C-alpha cells in the first residue's frame, strides 16, 4: 500500500490533475463538434477514457485509506474484547465481517503478491479490465470513504450499459486488427456521449453523497452540482 501513501504525501489534491484531463475532453469534444471527422471521433474516445483511468486513481487511493482505517478499528476492538470480555460477541462478529476488507485492499492495489519457487513473495502488476476496475473503485470509495454510501443503483442505470459498450469501442481502437476497426460510427458516438453522461453523474453522486445525507442524487442535485463545478472552473 506504500505506493499510494507515497504519492499522497507528494500531492494529496487530485484537482489540478483531473481539471487538466477534463479540459482535454472538452477540447476534444469541441473539436469534434466543429469538424466531425473519424480522426476527431477517435480522439474523443481515447481522451475520455484517459479521464476515466486517471480519475480512478485518486478514488482508489481514498478508498484504500478508508479500508485501512476500518481494518485498524475492527482489529483494535476485537483485540480489546479478547482482554476485557466486554461486547466480545459484537466485536468478534464485526471483525469477521471486516476481514473481507483485506481481500478488497488487495484487489484495489496496483500490485499483487505471488510466491515464487523459493517461497518468497514477489510483486506483479495488478491489471484489471477497465469495466471491473471502475465498478470496484466507485463501490469501494462510496462504502469506505463516504461512510457506507451504497452507489449500487448507479450500475442499474442504462448508462452503465452504454459505458460498457463504449469501453469495447475504446478497446477496439486501442488494438485494431483491420481498417474497419478504426471507424467510429454515428451510433457509437451516441453511445460514447451517453457513457460520458453516466460517468459524470456517477462520479458526482459518490463524491457529494455526504452533502446530501448519503441519499441518492436527484436530477435537481445533479444540475446544482454541475452549475457549481462550472462556476469553480470559470
Buried (B, 14 or more C-beta within 10 A) or exposed (E): BEEBEEEBEEEEEBEEBBEEBBEBBEEBBEBBEEEEEEEBBBBBBBBBBBBBEBBBBBBBBBBBBBBBEBBEEBBEBBEBBEEEEEEBEEBBEBBEEBEEBEEBBEBBBBBBEEEEEEEEEEEEEBEBEBBEBBBBBBBBBBBBBBEEBEBEEBBEBEBBBBBBBBBEBBBBBEEEEEEEBBBBEEEBBEBBBBBBBBBBBBBBBBBBBEEBEEEBBEEEBBEBBEEEEEEEEE
